[in-house]
Amino acid sequence: MSAISNDWLEPLTPEFKKPYYKSLYESVKREYHEGPVFPPADDIFNAFDFTPLSEVKVVIIGQDPYHEPGQAHGLCFSVKPGVKTPPSLVNIYKELQDDQGCYIPNNGYLEKWARQGVLMLNNVLTVRAHQANSHKDLGWEQFTDAVIDILNKQDRPIVFLLWGSPAAKKCAKLNNPNHLILKAPHPSPLSAYRGFFGCKHFSQTNEFLKSKGLAPIDWQIENI
């Protein structure tokens, strides 16, 4: 697993020294040795590499990485260029079109969001090929809980977009009055119609950021 080298390193260093993380590291290393695991090892921490802690303005919580070849690259909901846009992201784009007037792009590559301060964090950061949730309970959940705690303690405004009950439960301990917490059903085809469509989280996010003197997010992903 490639290391975190930016300003996330200092607050996360205590986690790297804990017994659970050492066990997690060994388990994940063994999994990569035994068979296909996604994302590629160098991409595991892309969410942190692309969005330094000091630049985080928005947090989106996902579950675990896409588990088919070529999809996952370390940002929740995002896929590499050239990969078919997954159904949940199609629905995110539909809501963006309705809420912000964005056109629906021909790709699902969300690095542009990450570079603007949108931390796209999965609950679990690796997965075995073709087996959703196969790395559940290896220890990633404890690590990403620590990430949420670090974010909660930041003395500046951050928007948390919590889509679906697992994301809401993950962030149940958020209690910093500086932050804005927005909840909606998950954008998957199974639940988007229950209230994700029409939630207007993207415009609410930008209105909040502007009210705090921060630049809004340009949510438009361009065609490739």
C-alpha positions as CSV (number, residue, x, y, z in Angstrom):
1,M,0.0,0.0,0.0
2,S,1.5,3.3,-1.1
3,A,2.0,5.8,1.7
4,I,0.2,9.0,2.4
5,S,2.7,11.9,2.1
6,N,0.8,15.2,2.4
7,D,-0.8,16.9,5.4
8,W,-3.0,13.9,6.1
9,L,0.2,12.1,7.3
10,E,0.6,13.7,10.7
11,P,-3.0,13.2,12.1
12,L,-3.2,9.7,10.6
13,T,0.3,8.5,11.9
14,P,-1.2,7.3,15.2
15,E,-3.5,5.0,13.3
16,F,-0.6,3.5,11.3
17,K,1.0,2.5,14.6
18,K,-2.0,0.7,16.1
19,P,-2.3,-3.1,16.1
20,Y,-5.4,-3.2,14.0
21,Y,-3.7,-1.3,11.2
22,K,-0.7,-3.6,11.2
23,S,-3.1,-6.6,10.9
24,L,-5.0,-4.7,8.1
25,Y,-1.7,-4.0,6.3
26,E,-0.7,-7.7,6.4
27,S,-4.2,-8.9,5.3
28,V,-4.4,-6.5,2.4
29,K,-0.8,-7.3,1.3
30,R,-1.6,-11.0,1.3
31,E,-4.9,-10.4,-0.7
32,Y,-3.0,-8.5,-3.4
33,H,-0.5,-11.3,-3.6
34,E,-3.1,-14.0,-3.9
35,G,-5.3,-12.5,-6.6
36,P,-6.9,-9.5,-8.2
37,V,-7.8,-6.8,-5.7
38,F,-9.1,-3.3,-6.6
39,P,-8.1,-0.5,-6.8
40,P,-4.5,-1.0,-7.9
41,A,-2.3,-0.7,-4.8
42,D,-0.9,2.7,-5.9
43,D,-4.4,4.1,-6.0
44,I,-5.7,3.0,-2.6
45,F,-5.1,6.4,-1.0
46,N,-5.9,8.6,-4.0
47,A,-8.8,10.3,-2.1
48,F,-6.1,11.6,0.4
49,D,-3.5,12.3,-2.3
50,F,-5.9,14.3,-4.5
51,T,-7.5,16.2,-1.6
52,P,-5.2,17.3,1.1
53,L,-6.7,17.7,4.6
54,S,-6.3,21.5,4.6
55,E,-8.2,21.7,1.3
56,V,-11.2,19.6,2.2
57,K,-14.5,21.5,1.8
58,V,-16.9,18.7,1.0
59,V,-16.9,15.0,2.0
60,I,-18.8,12.3,0.1
61,I,-19.0,8.9,1.8
62,G,-19.1,5.7,-0.3
63,Q,-19.1,2.0,0.8
64,D,-16.4,-0.1,-0.9
65,P,-14.6,0.1,-4.2
66,Y,-16.1,-1.1,-7.5
67,H,-15.1,-4.7,-7.9
68,E,-14.8,-5.2,-11.6
69,P,-11.6,-4.7,-13.6
70,G,-10.6,-1.2,-14.6
71,Q,-13.2,0.6,-12.5
72,A,-11.9,1.6,-9.1
73,H,-9.2,4.2,-8.7
74,G,-9.5,5.3,-5.0
75,L,-12.4,7.8,-5.2
76,C,-15.9,6.7,-4.2
77,F,-18.4,6.7,-7.1
78,S,-15.7,7.6,-9.6
79,V,-14.4,5.3,-12.4
80,K,-11.4,5.6,-14.7
81,P,-11.8,7.2,-18.1
82,G,-13.1,4.9,-20.7
83,V,-15.2,2.8,-18.2
84,K,-19.0,2.8,-18.5
85,T,-20.5,5.2,-15.9
86,P,-22.0,3.1,-13.1
87,P,-25.7,3.4,-12.3
88,S,-25.4,5.3,-9.1
89,L,-23.2,7.9,-10.7
90,V,-25.6,8.1,-13.6
91,N,-28.3,9.1,-11.0
92,I,-25.9,11.6,-9.4
93,Y,-25.4,13.2,-12.8
94,K,-29.2,13.3,-13.3
95,E,-29.6,15.2,-10.0
96,L,-26.8,17.5,-10.9
97,Q,-28.5,18.3,-14.2
98,D,-31.7,19.1,-12.4
99,D,-30.1,21.0,-9.5
100,Q,-27.2,22.8,-11.2
101,G,-28.0,22.6,-15.0
102,C,-24.9,20.4,-15.6
103,Y,-24.9,18.4,-18.8
104,I,-24.4,14.6,-18.4
105,P,-20.9,13.8,-19.4
106,N,-19.6,10.8,-21.3
107,N,-17.4,9.6,-18.5
108,G,-17.4,8.9,-14.7
109,Y,-14.0,10.3,-13.8
110,L,-14.4,12.6,-10.8
111,E,-10.8,13.7,-10.2
112,K,-12.0,17.3,-11.0
113,W,-14.1,17.3,-7.8
114,A,-11.3,15.9,-5.7
115,R,-8.9,18.7,-6.9
116,Q,-11.4,21.3,-5.7
117,G,-11.6,20.0,-2.2
118,V,-14.2,17.2,-2.4
119,L,-13.0,14.2,-0.4
120,M,-14.5,11.1,-1.9
121,L,-14.0,8.5,0.8
122,N,-15.1,4.9,0.8
123,N,-15.8,3.2,4.1
124,V,-13.6,0.3,3.0
125,L,-10.7,1.1,0.7
126,T,-10.0,-2.3,-1.1
127,V,-12.1,-5.2,-2.5
128,R,-11.4,-8.6,-4.0
129,A,-12.3,-8.9,-7.7
130,H,-15.9,-9.7,-8.4
131,Q,-16.8,-9.9,-4.6
132,A,-18.5,-6.8,-3.2
133,N,-17.8,-6.2,0.5
134,S,-15.1,-8.9,0.5
135,H,-12.7,-6.7,2.5
136,K,-15.4,-5.8,5.1
137,D,-14.1,-6.1,8.7
138,L,-10.4,-6.3,7.8
139,G,-9.9,-3.0,9.6
140,W,-10.6,-0.4,7.0
141,E,-13.7,0.7,8.9
142,Q,-11.7,1.7,11.9
143,F,-9.2,3.6,9.8
144,T,-11.9,5.6,8.0
145,D,-13.7,6.2,11.3
146,A,-10.5,7.9,12.4
147,V,-10.5,10.0,9.2
148,I,-14.1,11.1,9.9
149,D,-13.0,12.0,13.5
150,I,-10.1,14.1,12.1
151,L,-12.5,15.9,9.8
152,N,-15.1,16.5,12.5
153,K,-12.4,18.3,14.6
154,Q,-11.4,20.7,11.8
155,D,-12.0,24.3,12.9
156,R,-13.5,25.4,9.6
157,P,-16.7,24.7,7.6
158,I,-17.0,21.3,5.8
159,V,-20.1,19.9,4.1
160,F,-20.8,16.2,4.6
161,L,-23.0,14.5,1.9
162,L,-24.4,11.4,3.4
163,W,-26.3,9.3,0.9
164,G,-27.9,6.1,2.3
165,S,-28.2,4.8,5.8
166,P,-24.6,3.3,6.0
167,A,-23.1,6.7,5.3
168,A,-25.4,8.3,7.8
169,K,-24.4,5.7,10.5
170,K,-20.7,6.1,9.6
171,C,-21.0,9.8,10.4
172,A,-23.4,9.6,13.3
173,K,-20.9,11.2,15.7
174,L,-20.4,14.4,13.7
175,N,-21.0,17.2,16.2
176,N,-19.0,20.2,15.0
177,P,-21.3,23.2,14.6
178,N,-19.1,24.6,11.9
179,H,-20.1,21.8,9.5
180,L,-23.2,21.2,7.3
181,I,-24.6,17.7,7.3
182,L,-26.9,16.8,4.4
183,K,-28.6,13.4,4.2
184,A,-30.5,11.7,1.5
185,P,-31.3,8.2,0.2
186,H,-28.5,6.5,-1.8
187,P,-28.4,7.3,-5.5
188,S,-28.5,3.7,-6.6
189,P,-31.4,2.7,-8.9
190,L,-32.9,0.9,-6.0
191,S,-33.4,3.9,-3.8
192,A,-32.7,7.2,-5.7
193,Y,-36.4,7.7,-6.3
194,R,-37.1,7.8,-2.5
195,G,-35.6,11.2,-2.1
196,F,-32.1,11.4,-3.7
197,F,-33.7,12.9,-6.8
198,G,-34.7,16.4,-5.8
199,C,-32.5,16.6,-2.7
200,K,-30.6,19.5,-4.2
201,H,-27.5,18.7,-2.2
202,F,-25.2,20.3,-4.8
203,S,-26.8,23.7,-4.7
204,Q,-27.1,23.6,-0.9
205,T,-23.4,22.8,-0.7
206,N,-22.4,25.7,-2.8
207,E,-24.7,28.1,-1.1
208,F,-23.2,27.1,2.3
209,L,-19.6,27.4,1.0
210,K,-20.3,30.9,-0.4
211,S,-22.0,31.9,2.8
212,K,-18.7,31.1,4.6
213,G,-16.6,33.0,2.1
214,L,-15.4,29.9,0.3
215,A,-15.4,29.2,-3.5
216,P,-18.2,27.0,-4.6
217,I,-17.6,23.7,-6.3
218,D,-17.7,23.5,-10.1
219,W,-19.6,20.3,-10.3
220,Q,-19.5,20.0,-14.1
221,I,-17.5,17.0,-15.3
222,E,-16.5,17.6,-18.8
223,N,-16.7,15.2,-21.7
224,I,-13.4,13.4,-22.6
